Amino acid sequence: MACAELEALRLALLNITGTTDEHAKRHAEAELEDYLDDPGPIQALANATTLDEAQRHLDAALVDLEEEATRIDEDDPQSGYLRGRLVAVRDAERSLRRIREGADTFLDDLGETHHTLHDAFPVED
């Protein structure tokens, strides 16, 4: 059972940040080989190019994972792993939300700094 949501998020973050870690990319793609050809939230997440897209597709993938976790029998040998995966993906979703909020705060701070700089040093036209 692959950690599809986490590997797809890794690919999304590689896309978003422009990071060219070929080893990480190949590893994630190998984990996702079946998912990358199957339209759905995992494929969409792996191809995300913005934080908003990544958040939206991770949320959809999390819904699917939660549904899968509710259907699995507790006696199934994979149930523990599935529950652990659910916890890990929820944690990743919170982390992604913090990254998004941090980026928004940074953008606001840059605007404030720019405004303050022009207040301190007015530019005459």
Salt bridges, closest charged atoms under 4 A:
GLU5 OE2 - ARG85 NH2 2.85
GLU7 OE1 - ARG10 NH1 3.19
GLU7 OE2 - HIS27 NE2 3.93
ASP52 OD1 - ARG100 NH1 3.31
GLU66 OE2 - ARG90 NH2 3.24
ASP91 OD1 - ARG94 NH2 3.76
GLU93 OE2 - ARG97 NH2 2.86
ASP104 OD1 - ARG100 NH2 3.06
ASP119 OD2 - HIS115 NE2 3.21
